[in-house]
């Protein structure tokens, strides 16, 4: 990891309570790794707390766009600041930054690496319609990606420079677009996707929303998003040298 510039992107919505401990843990476990907190239109002091807690950079969206909107900004920042690796990490403490070196190492043979909750490590479980949806998505997307994927909705993933450039220009912000559609788009455009097992922790703040009705709605929506992702026209994979030249030209004007 020492020879790579790494950025952890933390989308945050009303996470002022938990961010100080999370950022402190990142600084202790990953010295030299930069952090970008994207305040997704929070109603609390998320931005101020993140800056005071030592985040390398803080960006604030004027209103709540969801994880997709926050990550689109994050990948754009990573691309414009020439990072080698960008890693999405939750702001509620569920993702252990101690797995970051393993994610980065796995990028030696992939463009995107998913930290998978259901790959034999940890005791995280999902039941009911939500579990059925996740299993269905994993089965379908494993066949598309031609590799075993057990957690296609994970929000803990790492991307290399080419993937960063792709997401800086194309990143869906619709419901589940940041997980299902981005994964389908990456695979359809020829990027290599792999996974490594990770253990999920209990969130430090907030309350997860779960009910049979919401789980059923999730199942229906997930299927619809997958269908759209398969039929939508995908953008061309960007050429890094051409993009860098255009960016340098725009900055000089």
LOZARO-109089 format. One line per 2 residues: their letters; for each residue z negated, y, x of N, C-alpha, C, O. Coordinates in pm, whole numbers, plus 50000, padded with zeros to 5 digits. Atoms other than C-alpha are relative to their C-alpha. Layout:
BEGIN
a) Z Y X Z Y X Z Y X Z Y X ~ ... .
***
This chain:
BEGIN
xx) 50000 49878 50081 50000 50000 50000 50000 50126 50085 50037 50233 50036 ~ 50019 49881 49918 49940 50235 50292 50128 50078 50022 50124 50200 50042 .
xx) 49874 49932 49972 50310 50313 50340 50069 50051 49874 50184 50096 49881 ~ 49939 49958 50126 50374 50399 49974 49920 50115 49937 49797 50118 49944 .
xx) 50064 49893 50078 50303 50714 49772 49986 49947 49858 50084 49918 49791 ~ 50029 50063 50129 50135 50588 49456 49934 50100 49906 49844 50175 49944 .
xx) 50055 49912 50103 50061 50774 49135 49950 49916 49884 50025 49836 49828 ~ 50054 50059 50122 49831 50650 48860 50013 50102 49888 49962 50214 49898 .
xx) 49981 49912 50115 49931 50801 48526 49904 49956 49890 49908 49841 49846 ~ 50099 50031 50102 49650 50817 48271 50026 50085 49876 49983 50200 49871 .
xx) 49987 49927 50126 49757 50921 47920 49863 50007 49933 49794 49905 49922 ~ 50136 49983 50052 49445 51063 47755 50000 50084 49873 50058 50193 49869 .
xx) 50017 49925 50126 49364 51171 47401 49852 49997 49964 49797 49892 49929 ~ 50143 49988 50028 49008 51295 47346 49918 49901 50083 49837 49825 50029 .
xx) 50068 50093 49910 48880 51105 47650 49904 50071 50096 49879 50021 50206 ~ 50086 49924 49908 48646 51367 47798 49872 49925 50036 49817 49946 50144 .
xx) 50125 50071 49975 48345 51135 47770 50013 49897 50112 49924 49885 50196 ~ 49988 50109 49905 48480 50849 47978 50075 50031 50128 50063 49957 50226 .
xx) 49915 49973 49884 48719 51014 48224 49925 50017 50132 49972 49967 50234 ~ 50067 49984 49870 48463 51116 48490 49970 49868 50070 49995 49856 50190 .
xx) 50033 50128 49936 48349 50758 48551 50125 49924 50041 50126 49857 50144 ~ 49875 50069 49969 48704 50622 48543 50065 50060 50125 50108 49986 50214 .
xx) 49941 49934 49884 48835 50880 48790 49916 49975 50126 49971 49959 50235 ~ 50087 50029 49885 48534 50821 49015 50026 49859 50052 50031 49836 50173 .
xx) 49973 50138 49960 48604 50446 49015 50134 49990 50073 50146 49919 50173 ~ 49869 50000 49935 48970 50507 49104 49989 50056 50141 50045 50000 50236 .
xx) 50015 49937 49869 48871 50736 49391 49928 49907 50097 49958 49906 50216 ~ 50076 50089 49913 48626 50477 49524 50080 49876 50038 50076 49832 50153 .
xx) 49926 50124 49975 48853 50173 49492 50137 50024 50061 50190 49937 50131 ~ 49863 49974 49957 49185 50340 49571 50011 50133 50073 50081 50223 50026 .
xx) 49988 49875 49926 49141 50614 49831 50144 50025 50044 50212 49934 50092 ~ 49863 49966 49962 49467 50794 49895 50100 49986 49887 50215 50027 49902 .
xx) 49912 50012 50117 49613 50711 49552 49981 50121 49910 49867 50155 49877 ~ 50007 49881 50084 49695 51015 49339 49986 49963 49852 50027 49855 49809 .
xx) 50017 50021 50144 49606 51050 48971 50056 50118 49923 50034 50234 49959 ~ 49951 49898 50094 49783 51239 48694 49942 49968 49863 49972 49863 49807 .
xx) 50051 50015 50136 49592 51281 48368 50087 50083 49907 50101 50204 49925 ~ 49917 49930 50099 49822 51368 48078 49918 50014 49873 49899 49918 49799 .
xx) 50079 49970 50120 49614 51532 47806 50097 50009 49882 50176 50102 49872 ~ 49904 50012 50110 49799 51430 47491 49954 50078 49877 49929 50020 49771 .
xx) 50038 49915 50112 49703 51726 47272 49858 49977 49953 49831 49981 49833 ~ 50139 50029 50036 49331 51650 47281 49933 50118 49932 49969 50234 49954 .
xx) 50079 49897 50067 49085 51838 47063 49870 50026 50073 49794 50115 50035 ~ 50121 49979 49922 48807 51808 47319 50038 50061 50136 50146 50118 50151 .
xx) 49978 49936 49869 48778 51921 47682 50059 49904 50101 50027 49911 50220 ~ 49942 50101 49910 48982 51635 47829 50061 50062 50125 50034 50015 50236 .
xx) 49934 49938 49884 49190 51862 48055 49900 50056 50100 49910 50031 50220 ~ 50099 49939 49912 48893 52055 48192 49915 49895 50070 49886 49907 50189 .
xx) 50081 50107 49942 48689 51740 48247 50078 49926 50108 50024 49895 50214 ~ 49917 50071 49903 48978 51565 48425 50013 50080 50129 50003 50023 50238 .
xx) 49987 49915 49881 49027 51859 48662 49869 50004 50078 49869 49996 50201 ~ 50130 49993 49935 48655 51884 48733 49961 49868 50065 49887 49866 50163 .
xx) 50034 50133 49948 48634 51508 48795 50088 49959 50116 50071 49850 50170 ~ 49923 50027 49879 48891 51526 49073 50138 49942 49982 50195 49889 50077 .
xx) 49863 50046 50019 49224 51429 48914 50093 50081 50091 50076 50202 50105 ~ 49905 49930 49913 49509 51513 49152 50076 50106 49925 50101 50215 49976 .
xx) 49928 49906 50084 49696 51681 48869 49964 49973 49854 49930 49861 49817 ~ 50026 50011 50143 49642 51748 48499 50112 50070 49926 50144 50186 49955 .
xx) 49896 49940 50084 49917 51810 48246 49951 49996 49855 49890 49897 49813 ~ 50049 49995 50138 49845 51917 47888 50117 50019 49904 50189 50119 49912 .
xx) 49900 49986 50105 50079 51855 47597 49944 50086 49889 49825 50077 49858 ~ 50050 49906 50101 50056 52120 47323 49952 49933 49872 49871 49989 49799 .
xx) 50046 50076 50115 50012 51858 47052 50018 49851 50028 50087 49813 50123 ~ 50004 50144 49975 49965 51483 47023 50136 49936 49978 50191 49941 49868 .
xx) 49871 50069 50008 50285 51288 47099 49985 49849 50004 50081 49777 49978 ~ 50018 50144 49983 50133 50945 47152 50024 49961 50145 50065 50042 50228 .
xx) 49991 50048 49862 50141 50730 47463 50142 50017 50056 50159 50049 50173 ~ 49861 49987 49953 50522 50738 47481 50031 50139 50052 50091 50154 50158 .
xx) 49977 49862 49957 50536 51116 47501 49925 50033 50128 49978 50100 50216 ~ 50079 49974 49881 50258 51128 47758 50060 49931 50122 50064 49989 50231 .
xx) 49943 50073 49887 50421 50862 47975 50137 50055 50040 50172 50051 50158 ~ 49872 49936 49964 50761 51031 47957 49974 50116 50096 50044 50130 50197 .
xx) 50036 49889 49911 50600 51339 48110 49951 49945 50135 49985 49999 50240 ~ 50054 50056 49878 50417 51122 48363 50107 49948 50094 50101 49971 50215 .
xx) 49892 50052 49916 50731 50948 48487 50086 50114 50054 50136 50107 50166 ~ 49923 49885 49951 50911 51281 48510 49928 50065 50118 49990 50104 50217 .
xx) 50080 49945 49891 50627 51413 48725 50010 49912 50125 50027 49962 50236 ~ 49992 50093 49887 50635 51101 48943 50135 50010 50069 50142 50005 50192 .
xx) 49867 49990 49941 51010 51134 48993 50018 50131 50076 50067 50132 50189 ~ 49980 49869 49938 51009 51506 49069 49913 50019 50124 49945 50100 50210 .
xx) 50087 49989 49883 50724 51462 49319 50019 49883 50097 49937 49862 50187 ~ 49954 50099 49902 50896 51170 49494 49898 49890 50030 49874 49856 50146 .
xx) 50092 50113 49981 50642 50891 49438 50079 49870 50011 50184 49854 49948 ~ 49937 50132 49985 50732 50538 49543 49962 49905 49887 50042 49820 49847 .
xx) 50052 50087 50105 50521 50372 49274 49927 50083 49896 49850 50174 49930 ~ 50075 49938 50109 50396 50486 48934 49935 49889 49919 49998 49789 49886 .
xx) 50075 50102 50072 50128 50291 48751 49936 50061 49877 49862 50160 49886 ~ 50063 49957 50124 50029 50337 48389 49864 49933 49988 49851 49812 50009 .
xx) 50136 50051 50009 49655 50299 48335 49929 50069 49885 49936 50192 49873 ~ 50071 49942 50113 49445 50351 48022 49885 50088 50046 49830 50069 50155 .
xx) 50109 49908 49968 49185 50627 48015 49869 49960 49936 49771 50034 49945 ~ 50123 50042 50069 48927 50428 47818 49922 49895 50078 49826 49838 50026 .
xx) 50076 50090 49915 48814 50206 48105 50036 49853 49990 49975 49771 50058 ~ 49967 50141 50017 48981 49882 47993 50074 49941 50120 50064 49822 50147 .
xx) 49922 50049 49887 49208 49858 48297 49921 50020 50130 49875 50130 50160 ~ 50075 49997 49874 49040 49774 48627 50093 50045 50113 50189 49974 50145 .
xx) 49913 49954 49890 49195 49981 48910 49999 49908 50120 50083 49921 50209 ~ 50003 50096 49891 49098 49701 49144 50121 49910 50005 50148 49847 50108 .
xx) 49879 50082 50003 49415 49521 49035 50123 50075 50052 50230 50015 50068 ~ 49884 49920 49958 49641 49804 49154 50067 49944 50126 50190 49935 50127 .
xx) 49932 50056 49882 49703 49655 49504 50084 49878 49966 50192 49859 50024 ~ 49923 50118 50038 49818 49330 49340 50126 50039 49924 50232 49980 49944 .
xx) 49883 49952 50072 50051 49518 49106 50104 50055 50097 50223 50028 50085 ~ 49909 49941 49901 50199 49711 49398 50065 49892 50085 50185 49899 50112 .
xx) 49945 50109 49919 50242 49396 49607 50108 49924 49925 50209 49887 49983 ~ 49903 50074 50082 50426 49224 49320 50131 50075 49984 50233 50015 49950 .
xx) 49876 49923 50008 50680 49508 49321 50096 49967 50115 50210 50012 50115 ~ 49910 50043 49893 50821 49354 49641 50115 49916 49945 50222 49909 50006 .
xx) 49896 50085 50058 51017 49121 49413 50032 50037 49855 50087 49955 49781 ~ 49973 49957 50137 51043 49323 49091 50011 50152 49993 49967 50222 50084 .
xx) 49993 49856 50025 51118 49667 48951 49884 50047 49913 49837 50160 49927 ~ 50116 49972 50084 50840 49654 48692 49908 49879 50000 49954 49765 49987 .
xx) 50098 50109 50003 50521 49449 48704 49897 50031 49893 49838 50139 49890 ~ 50094 49985 50111 50304 49400 48397 49868 49933 50036 49866 49820 50085 .
xx) 50131 50061 49988 49931 49342 48420 49971 49927 49869 49940 49991 49768 ~ 50004 50079 50122 49907 49057 48168 49858 49951 49968 49790 49893 50053 .
xx) 50134 50039 50044 49589 48995 47968 49992 49852 49964 49883 49794 49966 ~ 50002 50138 50049 49691 48647 47851 50070 49906 50099 50154 49826 50060 .
xx) 49934 50080 49896 49791 48485 48180 49901 49918 50081 49929 49882 50196 ~ 50094 50089 49934 49483 48285 48269 49883 50065 50068 49801 49997 50129 .
xx) 50112 49932 49937 49242 48553 48391 49926 50083 49896 49989 50153 49816 ~ 50078 49926 50098 48958 48704 48189 49989 49926 49868 50041 49815 49853 .
xx) 50027 50066 50129 48851 48626 47833 50043 50086 49882 49986 50075 49773 ~ 49954 49912 50107 49040 48885 47628 50076 49918 49895 50163 49839 49931 .
xx) 49937 50077 50106 49146 48746 47288 50042 50092 49885 49975 50192 49857 ~ 49953 49931 50120 49345 48872 46989 50026 49894 49895 50080 49787 49927 .
xx) 49985 50100 50106 49349 48693 46653 50083 50056 49884 50110 50176 49876 ~ 49933 49960 50123 49538 48697 46325 50143 50046 50020 50206 50010 50119 .
xx) 49860 49955 49996 49874 48868 46255 50036 50074 50129 50149 50066 50177 ~ 49971 49929 49876 49842 49085 46564 50029 49901 50112 50119 49923 50194 .
xx) 49977 50105 49900 49817 48772 46780 50136 49935 49978 50208 49907 50074 ~ 49871 50062 50030 50117 48620 46602 50114 50090 50049 50211 50042 50109 .
xx) 49896 49906 49957 50321 48934 46669 50015 50000 50151 50126 49999 50203 ~ 49996 49999 49854 50227 48936 47036 50065 49874 50055 50144 49880 50150 .
xx) 49942 50126 49954 50318 48570 47079 50150 49995 49972 50229 49948 50055 ~ 49858 49996 50034 50649 48618 46899 50076 50089 50097 50182 50052 50148 .
xx) 49936 49907 49908 50735 48919 47114 50010 49940 50139 50113 49952 50205 ~ 50000 50059 49867 50638 48737 47431 50103 49889 50012 50170 49877 50115 .
xx) 49901 50109 49998 50854 48436 47341 50142 50055 50009 50222 50010 50090 ~ 49865 49942 50004 51160 48648 47259 50031 50073 50130 50138 50055 50188 .
xx) 49973 49919 49882 51124 48885 47553 50000 49917 50128 50065 49954 50225 ~ 49994 50090 49884 51058 48601 47798 50140 49943 50015 50191 49930 50127 .
xx) 49863 50052 49994 51397 48459 47707 50098 50108 50044 50191 50081 50120 ~ 49911 49890 49961 51563 48798 47741 49986 50031 50148 50085 50051 50219 .
xx) 50027 49966 49860 51396 48867 48076 50020 49883 50095 50021 49900 50217 ~ 49983 50122 49921 51449 48507 48194 49884 49975 50095 49901 49929 50208 .
xx) 50123 50028 49927 51089 48485 48311 49887 49995 49899 49898 50054 49791 ~ 50111 50012 50094 50758 48400 48148 49921 50129 49992 49869 50178 50093 .
xx) 50078 49880 50026 50591 48705 47993 49903 49968 49887 49945 49931 49777 ~ 50099 50035 50101 50267 48652 47805 49935 50121 49933 49861 50105 49836 .
xx) 50066 49880 50053 50164 49013 47737 50096 50118 50004 50084 50208 50087 ~ 49894 49900 49998 50462 49230 47651 49957 50135 49944 50034 50231 49950 .
xx) 50048 49872 50050 50250 49504 47489 49892 50059 50091 49823 50153 50051 ~ 50100 49948 49907 50028 49562 47792 50031 50144 50039 50146 50181 50061 .
xx) 49984 49863 49955 49969 49924 47885 49963 50018 50146 49941 50131 50192 ~ 50036 49997 49859 49888 49836 48246 50119 49946 50078 50136 49824 50088 .
xx) 49880 50047 49930 50209 49823 48450 50040 50095 50111 50008 50214 50109 ~ 49956 49926 49883 50363 49937 48775 50152 50002 50007 50218 49905 49970 .
xx) 49855 49985 49988 50715 50066 48843 50036 50052 50138 49963 50132 50197 ~ 49952 49952 49872 50914 50119 49161 50084 50127 49983 50095 50179 49872 .
xx) 49929 49872 50004 51127 50424 49249 50119 49998 49904 50140 50094 49830 ~ 49884 50007 50087 51439 50307 49066 49958 49999 49853 50023 50061 49768 .
xx) 50052 50004 50136 51237 50233 48755 49945 50136 49958 49963 50178 49844 ~ 50051 49866 50028 51065 50571 48778 50114 50093 49963 50105 50168 49866 .
xx) 49884 49915 50026 51404 50745 48793 50060 49970 49863 50101 50061 49792 ~ 49947 50040 50131 51521 50548 48489 49913 50055 49888 49964 50115 49793 .
xx) 50090 49955 50105 51212 50629 48282 49985 50152 49996 49950 50208 49892 ~ 50006 49854 49998 51217 50994 48392 50108 50061 49912 50095 50174 49864 .
xx) 49889 49951 50081 51544 51029 48202 50008 49934 49863 50068 49988 49770 ~ 49997 50071 50128 51495 50774 47924 49867 49931 49979 49832 49839 50053 .
xx) 50127 50065 50033 51161 50685 47771 49971 50025 49853 49942 50139 49815 ~ 50019 49981 50144 51120 50626 47396 49857 50037 49966 49762 49988 50028 .
xx) 50133 49953 50038 50828 50796 47226 49957 49949 49863 49847 49978 49817 ~ 50035 50050 50131 50838 50618 46890 49890 49894 50009 49855 49850 50118 .
xx) 50106 50100 50009 50570 50373 46775 50043 49871 50071 50147 49814 50039 ~ 49976 50118 49918 50556 50080 47023 50118 50015 50095 50155 49920 50165 .
xx) 49888 49979 49908 50846 50234 47213 49957 49992 50145 50034 49949 50230 ~ 50049 50000 49863 50630 50268 47522 49973 49860 50053 49954 49842 50173 .
xx) 50023 50138 49954 50578 49891 47533 50124 49914 49975 50189 49870 50070 ~ 49892 50092 50033 50843 49690 47350 50136 50056 50042 50211 49988 50112 .
xx) 49866 49948 49975 51145 49920 47374 50025 50028 50148 50135 50005 50198 ~ 49980 49974 49857 51089 50023 47734 50025 49869 50075 50106 49865 50167 .
xx) 49980 50129 49935 51064 49658 47835 50138 49944 49972 50206 49896 50063 ~ 49866 50048 50036 51378 49560 47644 50106 50082 50072 50203 50027 50124 .
xx) 49903 49913 49934 51562 49861 47784 50012 49970 50148 50122 49968 50202 ~ 49998 50032 49857 51463 49776 48139 50076 49872 50027 50158 49865 50118 .
xx) 49934 50129 49980 51577 49417 48106 50149 50010 49970 50231 49957 50045 ~ 49859 49986 50037 51903 49508 47931 50079 50077 50105 50200 50057 50120 .
xx) 49932 49921 49898 51983 49752 48212 49995 49933 50138 50034 49992 50239 ~ 49993 50076 49877 51937 49486 48477 49880 50007 50092 49885 49954 50203 .
xx) 50119 49993 49917 51590 49564 48609 49924 49867 49994 49929 49795 49894 ~ 50077 50124 49992 51368 49276 48719 49857 50028 49957 49791 50118 50010 .
xx) 50136 49983 50053 51042 49243 48526 49920 49873 50028 49967 49762 50005 ~ 50089 50112 49973 50752 49022 48631 49860 50035 49946 49837 50147 49900 .
xx) 50137 49974 50039 50383 48987 48544 49904 49936 50098 49938 49841 50168 ~ 50110 50063 49927 50055 48914 48719 49881 49996 49906 49870 50082 49819 .
xx) 50116 50006 50089 49731 48807 48551 49896 50105 50035 49869 50130 50152 ~ 50111 49905 49982 49458 49067 48502 49895 49972 49893 49926 49915 49788 .
xx) 50108 50011 50098 49123 49068 48324 49981 50135 49934 49974 50238 50002 ~ 50021 49877 50074 49075 49328 48052 49851 50022 49979 49777 49929 49948 .
xx) 50141 49968 50019 48740 49507 48030 49977 50063 49863 50072 50105 49795 ~ 50036 49930 50122 48556 49647 47731 50022 50149 50022 49993 50202 50129 .
xx) 49979 49857 49987 48650 50007 47663 49866 50071 50013 49766 50030 49953 ~ 50124 49925 49979 48390 50260 47777 49976 50103 49892 49862 50142 49867 .
xx) 50013 49901 50106 48462 50508 47497 50094 49964 49887 50185 49883 49904 ~ 49911 50021 50114 48622 50511 47154 49973 49868 49930 49899 49783 49980 .
xx) 50017 50120 50080 48641 50243 46887 50136 49944 49964 50217 50017 49905 ~ 49870 50057 50035 48937 50005 46848 50014 49988 49850 49918 49954 49780 .
xx) 49975 50011 50144 49096 50009 46504 50066 49866 49973 50173 49837 50026 ~ 49946 50132 50030 49150 49660 46366 49958 49957 49861 49842 49971 49823 .
xx) 50026 50054 50132 49176 49512 46017 50118 49910 49966 50225 49924 50025 ~ 49888 50087 50039 49389 49241 45850 50122 50078 49956 50235 50041 49989 .
xx) 49887 49922 50048 49604 49506 45682 50073 50067 50116 50196 50062 50123 ~ 49938 49934 49885 49665 49701 46003 50071 49899 50090 50177 49928 50145 .
xx) 49937 50103 49918 49741 49379 46188 50131 49954 49939 50227 49930 50011 ~ 49877 50040 50067 50000 49281 45926 50108 50106 50015 50225 50075 50040 .
xx) 49906 49889 49982 50162 49625 45944 50054 49999 50143 50172 50023 50166 ~ 49960 50008 49860 50168 49587 46322 50107 49893 50019 50205 49915 50090 .
xx) 49904 50110 49988 50352 49256 46289 50137 50042 49951 50238 50015 50017 ~ 49873 49956 50058 50622 49408 46066 50064 50106 50089 50184 50099 50118 .
xx) 49945 49892 49917 50662 49718 46281 50050 49948 50134 50154 49992 50183 ~ 49959 50055 49871 50678 49518 46603 50135 49931 49991 50219 49946 50080 .
xx) 49870 50065 50019 50964 49309 46467 50112 50099 49983 50222 50080 50035 ~ 49899 49897 50022 51150 49619 46355 50034 50072 50131 50152 50097 50160 .
xx) 49977 49933 49872 51105 49790 46693 50081 49911 50094 50169 49960 50164 ~ 49926 50093 49916 51229 49478 46872 50147 49995 49960 50235 49993 50047 .
xx) 49862 50002 50049 51541 49469 46654 50074 50126 50043 50187 50118 50092 ~ 49937 49875 49959 51616 49836 46721 50026 50003 50150 50131 50049 50195 .
xx) 49984 50000 49855 51561 49790 47093 50116 49914 50045 50179 49943 50147 ~ 49892 50091 49962 51815 49508 47101 50138 50057 49965 50237 50021 50029 .
xx) 49869 49951 50043 52091 49702 46923 50029 50144 50044 50144 50188 50038 ~ 49978 49862 49957 52040 50056 47054 50083 50004 50127 50076 49914 50211 .
xx) 49922 49978 49878 52278 50187 47316 49906 50042 50112 49826 50134 50096 ~ 50084 49969 49886 52111 50195 47656 50068 50100 50094 50191 50100 50106 .
xx) 49942 49905 49904 52160 50474 47911 50043 49930 50127 50003 49817 50154 ~ 49960 50054 49871 52325 50418 48245 49884 50006 50098 49801 50097 50092 .
xx) 50103 49999 49897 52101 50329 48535 50032 50112 50098 50143 50116 50152 ~ 49971 49885 49914 52068 50647 48745 50016 49962 50146 49955 49867 50194 .
xx) 49985 50013 49856 52181 50671 49103 49898 50092 50066 49902 50213 50044 ~ 50108 49921 49944 51880 50787 49305 50050 50115 50088 49995 50225 50084 .
xx) 49949 49895 49911 52084 50982 49561 50062 50113 49920 50040 50230 49951 ~ 49939 49897 50082 52284 51165 49296 49894 50080 49925 49904 50203 49914 .
xx) 50106 49930 50071 51970 51246 49097 49925 50094 50093 49893 50207 50055 ~ 50072 49916 49905 51795 51380 49406 50080 50124 50036 50024 50233 50051 .
xx) 49913 49887 49969 52092 51600 49486 50002 50102 49886 49995 50223 49909 ~ 50001 49911 50116 52102 51741 49132 49867 50073 49987 49863 50192 49954 .
xx) 50132 49939 50010 51728 51803 49134 49982 50109 50106 49927 50215 50079 ~ 50011 49902 49892 51747 51982 49470 50085 50124 49970 50044 50237 49998 .
xx) 49914 49888 50037 52037 52195 49344 49939 50087 49893 49949 50209 49899 ~ 50061 49924 50108 51850 52293 49030 49881 50081 50051 49858 50193 50006 .
xx) 50116 49930 49945 51540 52387 49230 50042 50121 50085 49968 50219 50095 ~ 49954 49892 49914 51748 52609 49462 50051 50120 49921 50059 50231 49975 .
x) 49946 49890 50082 51887 52818 49174 49891 50096 49955 49920 50193 49886 .
***
